[in-house]
Amino acid sequence: MNKPEVWLRGKVEGVPNLLQPAAHALLQSGEEVEKYMQDFPEDLLWEKPAGRASPGFHLQHLTGVVDRMLTYAQAEKLSENQFQYLKNEGKPDQEISPAFLVKNFQEKVDEVIDFLKDTPEIILTEYRPVGRKELPSTVIGLLFHAAEHSQRHVGQLLVTVSFLMENREI
């Protein structure tokens, strides 16, 4: 049975009204990642068609960027583990499976949805510094960036996976 896109299924229970679009986009990203990676061959995970990013990079980056935006939204600085994760995004690692990366992203989406549920609308415009340069943003800016950036990389993942599967040598 085909369901409508997440944004057409109504409110996400417990998420404030102003954060519904972010919740919808993140949940949509989670569903699409699962769909596009279903039965994806492990041997293609780190392939870079036309020198572009691999499916493995997109999956790692999806999780990483959402994690980093969540950290900044919580008015925290990135940890050494987060910097190390960022440094390793896209580095081929044959020990990592597509299923593992999909699971990591799903868990991060669940974590953000829980955060959204606990976020009072009154703090959405509060200043939040981003990165070492402490560039200016807000809670809502960070949460929407996490959502839109995830959608962007899911689109790139779809194209990359489709190309690799279509051109796979059997």
Protein Blocks (a to p, Z undefined) as FASTA:
>chain_A
ZZddfklnopaehiafklmmmmmmmmmmmmmmmmmmgopafklmmgcghhiacfklmmmm
mmmmmmmmmmmmnopacdfklmmmmmmgopacfkbcfklmmmmmmmmmmmmmmmmmmmcf
klmmpccdehjkopacdfklmmmmmmmmmmmmmmmmmmmmmmmmmmpcZZ
